[in-house]
């Protein structure tokens, strides 16, 4: 277990990665798989690739902010109830570059922060570990055959304002300099030292980065992976591998 500003102990006895952020929920049941489609990063969709991960979660699961930053919250017909959190990526991953992550929480059952709409001028503030809402089936996840889940995705930008202006539109995946810089730094700081890698997809779709890799490289205390009742377990080890840690457990 680590706290902000500390390092974990690597498997060789050398100092490990800093893990200053928290996880996004207190429950981990892997990835949604149902008759409506697969929920992994880059899963095929109609005319595009899935730009986030559908974290399988029962309705009512508490959702948490992994970091302190700004937020917007609202509702639309596709994402349903949503919260968007924008945080500066810490130096342990970003180095000396200013990189901001816009993290979308979608299909919520309910939000626990005041609704702002999409206007960046109305953005509020959240603290690390603050409750953002609860997982659900709102928006286009409402069909009976779609398992309750959190659609979570991460887009990278060079400023907080650009992060607040990120629309998280599916299929609009243009790249940018901040995302390219973050990919290089996360490879050097996290992926190469641990042998951590996706086995079925690439690290990114344009400015979107694989959310599981991003969270794992920054977040301490990932919840234990538990088998869901609603579907067969789609574990992280089905899609990722690492040389120095168990991807189903997370970094120590």
C-alpha positions as CSV (number, residue, x, y, z in Angstrom):
1,X,0.0,0.0,0.0
2,X,1.3,3.5,-0.8
3,X,0.3,7.0,-0.1
4,X,0.8,10.2,-2.1
5,X,4.4,11.0,-2.6
6,X,5.7,7.6,-1.6
7,X,7.0,4.7,-3.6
8,X,6.1,1.0,-3.6
9,X,8.7,-1.7,-3.2
10,X,9.6,-3.3,-6.5
11,X,9.9,-7.1,-6.9
12,X,13.7,-6.8,-7.1
13,X,14.0,-4.7,-4.0
14,X,14.5,-1.5,-6.0
15,X,12.1,1.4,-5.5
16,X,8.9,0.9,-7.4
17,X,6.4,3.2,-9.0
18,X,4.7,6.0,-7.3
19,X,0.9,5.3,-7.0
20,X,-0.6,8.6,-6.0
21,X,-4.2,8.1,-7.2
22,X,-7.0,6.0,-5.9
23,X,-9.2,3.5,-7.8
24,X,-12.5,4.4,-9.4
25,X,-14.7,2.1,-7.2
26,X,-14.5,-0.3,-4.3
27,X,-15.5,-3.2,-6.4
28,X,-13.8,-5.0,-9.3
29,X,-15.7,-7.6,-11.3
30,X,-13.7,-7.3,-14.5
31,X,-15.1,-6.4,-17.9
32,X,-18.7,-6.5,-19.2
33,X,-19.5,-9.2,-21.8
34,X,-23.1,-9.7,-23.0
35,X,-25.2,-10.2,-26.1
36,X,-24.9,-6.5,-26.9
37,X,-21.1,-6.6,-27.3
38,X,-17.8,-6.8,-25.5
39,X,-16.7,-4.1,-23.1
40,X,-12.9,-4.2,-23.5
41,X,-10.8,-1.4,-24.9
42,X,-11.0,-1.3,-28.7
43,X,-13.8,-3.8,-28.8
44,X,-15.6,-3.6,-32.2
45,X,-18.6,-1.2,-32.4
46,X,-20.7,-0.3,-35.4
47,X,-18.2,1.8,-37.5
48,X,-15.6,2.4,-34.8
49,X,-13.7,0.9,-31.9
50,X,-14.8,1.1,-28.2
51,X,-12.8,4.1,-26.8
52,X,-13.1,3.1,-23.1
53,X,-13.7,0.0,-20.9
54,X,-17.1,-1.2,-19.6
55,X,-16.3,-2.1,-16.0
56,X,-18.9,-4.6,-14.9
57,X,-20.7,-3.2,-11.8
58,X,-24.1,-3.8,-10.2
59,X,-26.5,-0.9,-10.1
60,X,-25.7,1.2,-7.1
61,X,-22.0,0.6,-6.9
62,X,-20.3,3.7,-5.5
63,X,-18.0,5.5,-8.0
64,X,-15.0,7.5,-6.7
65,X,-12.7,10.2,-8.1
66,X,-9.2,8.9,-8.4
67,X,-7.7,12.3,-8.0
68,X,-8.3,15.9,-7.1
69,X,-9.4,18.1,-10.0
70,X,-12.3,19.7,-11.8
71,X,-15.5,18.2,-13.0
72,X,-18.6,18.6,-15.1
73,X,-21.8,16.5,-14.8
74,X,-25.0,16.1,-16.7
75,X,-27.2,13.8,-18.8
76,X,-27.5,12.9,-22.4
77,X,-29.4,10.2,-24.3
78,X,-26.3,8.1,-25.1
79,X,-24.2,8.3,-22.0
80,X,-27.1,8.8,-19.7
81,X,-26.1,10.3,-16.4
82,X,-22.4,11.2,-16.6
83,X,-19.6,12.8,-14.7
84,X,-16.4,14.0,-16.3
85,X,-13.3,14.5,-14.0
86,X,-10.2,16.4,-15.2
87,X,-7.0,16.0,-13.3
88,X,-3.4,16.9,-14.0
89,X,-1.3,13.7,-14.5
90,X,1.3,13.5,-11.7
91,X,5.0,13.8,-12.4
92,X,5.5,10.1,-11.6
93,X,4.0,9.4,-15.0
94,X,3.9,12.7,-16.9
95,X,7.4,13.8,-15.9
96,X,7.9,17.6,-16.2
97,X,5.1,18.0,-18.8
98,X,1.7,19.5,-18.1
99,X,-0.7,16.7,-19.2
100,X,-4.4,16.6,-18.1
101,X,-6.6,13.5,-18.2
102,X,-10.3,13.9,-18.9
103,X,-12.0,10.9,-17.4
104,X,-15.6,10.1,-18.3
105,X,-17.9,8.1,-16.1
106,X,-21.0,7.2,-18.1
107,X,-24.4,5.3,-17.6
108,X,-24.6,6.2,-14.0
109,X,-27.7,5.4,-12.0
110,X,-27.4,8.7,-10.2
111,X,-24.8,11.5,-9.7
112,X,-23.7,12.6,-6.3
113,X,-22.2,16.0,-7.4
114,X,-24.2,19.0,-8.5
115,X,-25.2,19.1,-12.2
116,X,-23.2,21.6,-14.2
117,X,-23.8,20.8,-17.9
118,X,-21.0,21.0,-20.4
119,X,-20.0,24.6,-19.9
120,X,-16.4,24.7,-18.7
121,X,-17.1,28.0,-16.9
122,X,-19.5,26.1,-14.6
123,X,-17.0,23.4,-13.6
124,X,-16.9,22.3,-10.0
125,X,-14.1,20.8,-7.9
126,X,-13.7,17.3,-6.6
127,X,-11.3,15.8,-4.1
128,X,-9.5,12.4,-4.4
129,X,-11.8,9.6,-3.2
130,X,-14.9,11.8,-3.4
131,X,-18.1,10.0,-4.3
132,X,-19.2,11.0,-7.8
133,X,-22.3,8.8,-8.1
134,X,-23.4,5.2,-8.5
135,X,-23.1,2.8,-11.4
136,X,-26.2,2.0,-13.4
137,X,-27.8,1.5,-16.8
138,X,-28.9,5.0,-17.9
139,X,-28.7,6.2,-21.5
140,X,-28.2,3.7,-24.2
141,X,-27.2,1.0,-21.6
142,X,-30.9,0.7,-20.6
143,X,-31.8,-2.4,-22.6
144,X,-32.6,-5.5,-20.5
145,X,-29.8,-7.5,-22.1
146,X,-27.1,-5.0,-21.3
147,X,-25.4,-5.7,-18.0
148,X,-25.1,-2.8,-15.6
149,X,-21.7,-1.3,-15.9
150,X,-19.5,1.8,-15.8
151,X,-18.3,3.1,-19.2
152,X,-15.0,4.7,-18.3
153,X,-12.6,6.4,-20.7
154,X,-9.6,8.7,-20.6
155,X,-8.7,11.4,-23.1
156,X,-5.4,13.4,-22.7
157,X,-4.9,17.1,-23.2
158,X,-2.3,19.8,-22.6
159,X,-4.5,22.0,-20.4
160,X,-7.3,21.8,-17.9
161,X,-9.5,23.9,-20.2
162,X,-8.9,21.5,-23.2
163,X,-9.8,18.6,-20.9
164,X,-13.1,20.3,-19.9
165,X,-13.9,20.9,-23.5
166,X,-13.4,17.2,-24.4
167,X,-16.7,15.9,-25.7
168,X,-15.9,12.2,-25.5
169,X,-17.7,11.5,-28.7
170,X,-17.4,7.9,-29.8
171,X,-15.3,7.6,-33.0
172,X,-13.8,11.1,-32.7
173,X,-10.3,9.9,-31.8
174,X,-7.8,12.4,-33.2
175,X,-4.4,12.4,-31.6
176,X,-2.6,15.3,-29.9
177,X,0.9,16.2,-28.6
178,X,-0.1,15.7,-25.0
179,X,-1.3,12.2,-25.6
180,X,1.8,11.3,-27.6
181,X,4.0,12.6,-24.8
182,X,2.1,10.7,-22.1
183,X,2.3,7.5,-24.1
184,X,6.1,7.8,-24.2
185,X,6.4,8.7,-20.6
186,X,4.1,5.9,-19.3
187,X,6.0,3.4,-21.3
188,X,9.3,4.5,-19.8
189,X,8.0,5.0,-16.2
190,X,5.6,2.0,-15.9
191,X,5.2,-0.4,-18.9
192,X,8.9,-1.2,-19.7
193,X,10.0,-1.6,-16.1
194,X,7.2,-4.0,-15.3
195,X,6.7,-5.7,-18.7
196,X,3.0,-4.5,-18.5
197,X,1.3,-4.6,-21.9
198,X,-2.1,-5.3,-23.6
199,X,-2.2,-8.6,-25.4
200,X,-5.2,-8.0,-27.7
201,X,-5.1,-4.2,-28.4
202,X,-2.8,-1.2,-28.7
203,X,-2.1,1.3,-26.0
204,X,-4.3,4.0,-27.5
205,X,-6.9,5.1,-29.9
206,X,-5.7,8.6,-30.8
207,X,-5.8,10.8,-27.7
208,X,-7.7,8.0,-25.8
209,X,-5.4,5.8,-23.7
210,X,-6.3,2.3,-22.4
211,X,-8.1,3.1,-19.1
212,X,-6.9,-0.1,-17.3
213,X,-3.3,0.6,-18.1
214,X,-3.6,4.2,-17.1
215,X,-5.3,3.5,-13.8
216,X,-3.0,0.6,-12.9
217,X,0.1,2.7,-13.4
218,X,-1.3,5.5,-11.1
219,X,-3.6,3.9,-8.6
220,X,-2.9,2.1,-5.4
221,X,-5.3,-0.3,-3.7
222,X,-7.1,-1.8,-6.6
223,X,-10.0,-3.8,-5.2
224,X,-9.8,-7.6,-5.3
225,X,-11.1,-9.1,-8.6
226,X,-14.3,-11.0,-7.7
227,X,-16.5,-13.3,-9.8
228,X,-19.8,-11.7,-10.9
229,X,-23.1,-13.6,-10.7
230,X,-24.5,-12.1,-13.9
231,X,-21.8,-13.4,-16.4
232,X,-18.7,-15.4,-16.6
233,X,-15.7,-13.5,-15.3
234,X,-13.8,-11.5,-17.9
235,X,-10.6,-11.0,-16.0
236,X,-7.9,-8.5,-16.7
237,X,-5.4,-11.3,-17.3
238,X,-7.4,-12.2,-20.4
239,X,-6.4,-9.0,-22.1
240,X,-3.1,-7.9,-20.3
241,X,0.1,-9.4,-19.1
242,X,3.0,-8.2,-16.9
243,X,6.3,-9.6,-15.8
244,X,6.6,-8.2,-12.3
245,X,3.1,-8.3,-10.9
246,X,-0.3,-10.0,-11.3
247,X,-2.5,-7.8,-13.5
248,X,-5.6,-9.1,-11.8
249,X,-4.3,-7.8,-8.4
250,X,-2.6,-4.6,-9.6
251,X,0.7,-3.0,-8.7
252,X,1.9,-3.5,-5.1
